[in-house]
Structure formats: C-alpha cells, structure tokens
C-alpha cells in the first residue's frame, strides 16, 4: 500500500475529516469493507449491505487497527466523510493507481474462467516484474477498487478481473483503472437472464477492449466467434489464442492424464514448448492459453511461459479443487459457481477421472438464467445422463427437479435423490458415498454447496465402512 495521509485521502475523495485528531496520520494498509479483515493502518469503507449497514461496525474497525472510516456521516471515530462511499472508494483507487505510473493494468473479463485465468496470469507475469492480482474474485465496483489499494511502488503489473451484470458496468470499471491490456475469455450463458441474451453479453464484455489505448494489447479468444469479432471494436494491437482455430497462441497435442490434468504443446511465434498443468479439467487449456497470450504479448518468451504454467497451482478454492480422502473417496469441489457451460466442462473433467470408479454428482440449481432457466436445467440433466454419472443428488427446488427428471429420462439406471438445501445434500451424500467413489459438487454460489464440498472432503465414515 502506498502511504497516504488522512488529509490526502480526504482530498482525493472530496471528503472532510471528522473526529480526526491528526490529519497527518498515514493510511498504510489497504481499504476493506469487512471490519473483520481490517489490517493495522488500513481504511474501513462503511458501505450499506444487504443485511447490515457498515457504519454500525465503524468503532469495531478502528479498534481493530483502521486509521479511519470512509463514511457517509460522522461515526464517533476518525472518519473521512463523503457524499457517497462507493464513489469515494473509486476515487481513492484512481489516486493510488496514479501514484504508480509504471504499473501496467491488465483487465480480463468473460462469462467463465476469469478467476482461474487471473490466478494463472499472476503466476506467469512475475517473470517480467512484480505482479498483484484481484483478491479472490472481487471483480465488481466494490471489489476491484479494493484490490487497487494494495498497490505499492514496486508493482509493475496489476491484474484485475472485471465482471459485469449489464451494459456499461465494465466501462465504469475501466474508468477507475484504465487498462493497457484487455483479455476477453468467452461469451457464455452466465447471467444471461440479467443481460437478455448472448449478444448483449458480448456487447458488455467488449467494453473492455474499447477502453484500450492505441498502443495497448487486446487478447481475444479465436475459438469464440463473439469474442473474435471484438477485434473490430478496439484501436489496440490484437493477439488471439485458441485451440480449434488459427490463433496466434495455440495448444496442440492436448492430452489428459487419469486425473483429468491436461498437457499440451504451447505454440507461438514459431516456437514450441511443452506445458504440463497441475490443474484438473480440459477447460483449463483455454485458460492457460489466455494467460500465455498475455505473457507473450508483454514480452515473456514461449519457453519461460510454458515453464511458469507448468509450475502454476490452484489458488482459488471451489474451482475443480480435488481432494483425495484416505478412504479412497475423491471429492471434486467445483461449487464456487455454475452455469450451463461450466457444468459441461465439469462433467468432461469427471469423465476423464472416472477410471471405472462410481461417480456421484451433487448438483445445485443454476441461477440468473432468466426465461431459459428450465430448458437449461433440462439440458444439463441430459448431460448428466450422457456423462455416465451413477448417482445424482439434485439440490434445490423446481429447476433441480427438472434437471433430475431429464437425467433419469435419458438414463433410467441413474439413481436420483432430491435434496432441499446444502445441509440436506451433505447428509444424503454422506449416506451414499462408498470407498473408491468420485464425488463432484457443483452449483450456483447462492446454493451454498461450497460448504457441502468442504465437509465431504474431510475424512469420515462412509456407507461402505459400516
């Protein structure tokens, strides 16, 4: 964090100091919106939440070490009072970024794979210079500015996820942190209900490359026609990545090992190098190619890029996170979120791991699909049947039942069990799992199956031990 006096913070955000004995006191740690995560010297932004108002936690944050609170009203402890806390947080991020002019901002967006790709980029770019990246998947108008406040003078690359739930959202984020590099992964069906269709999603995601300067770099997925078409929407140099098309950065000779980990030959600029990923799932090949294209576009050699990708490890939990229990039960935790595209990718990964083992899928509903929700759940049910899954625990209400019915219709031998929520799913899974089983847990974040997956990953009694 770049040290800023509270006086400087107030000037940056257009606020006034209240109950601040010494305006020269320095903010020396990042801003946070959760009082439980305050670091000594940090700033607590008191935002209104869904269930509570952050102003109620102001005193707790200061007691934990915050030098002040960014607030919309006096709170009885040192505060920078502003008209709008969220707008002030954005202004603070712009000020911090301006203080590190050598930092290259890399923005990335897409319907799926943002966090995994961001983590890969963050493990490849240190070959060129100090790199920091979005914390977890904080990619919106709150989370992205918080990440920017982690900057210090030594950072050369700032990797920022940019999420959107509508047209104009990414444009807003690029005004807070103008990118020099823009990566668009894909245009899928995540949040299609909010956008109204894939074309509208493409319109929103393409705002990232529209924000690039003429001397910037747009990295586009050649395998996705809606992404490839974004080349016409940018002034920047375009570098493409892909598997099926004639891309600038390609993967050939792709293979999966019995655990579903991919290896491939990275090909770019007439040079080839082998990549052996430790991440599970064939879909990570595209993510790795995207990370490689960013690194190569910024000047990392192909061989160094391949070596860094081969060393890369899973950072974010709940994304094809594999745990092998002592009782030979394998838990595949892909429960952070779900949409039709990521469901299909998870089933492909599960098939690669099967090796004759019984498979159980604990699947939650997919949210934010709009009017197509029922049809999409029915299609996922058919994919469950086609994947040869042995047991389906369908978690949720009507859409979950639609998915289960379609799966059993296509595969009458499939055992289907309904669960009303994450805790019910955990109880059912514990009763059904036997030594040697492979269990996939996946659903939209709001279903809460991350908890189910974490509990299942703990060694314990399974039905076959009784």
Protein Blocks (a to p, Z undefined) as FASTA:
>chain_A
ZZddfklmmmmnopacehiablmbccfbdcdfbfklccehiacdddddfkbcfklmmmmm
mmnopabdcdfbdehiacdddfblklmmmmmmmmmmmmmmmbccdddddjehklmmmmmm
mmmmmmnoccdddehjafbfklmmmmmmmpcfklmbdcdddddfbehklmmmmmmmccfb
dcdfbdcfehklmnopaklmmmmmmmmmmmpcfklccdddfklmklmmmmmmcfbdcddd
dfkbccfbdcehiacdfkopacddddeehiacddddfbecjklmmmmmmmmmmmmmnopa
fklmmmmmmmpccfbghiapacddfkopacddfklbccfklmmmmmmmmmmmnnopacdd
dddddehkljmlmmmmmmmmmmmmmnopabdcdedjflmmmmmmmmmmmmmmbccdddfb
lmlmmmmmmmmpcghiacdddddfklopmmmmmmmmpgcddfklZZ
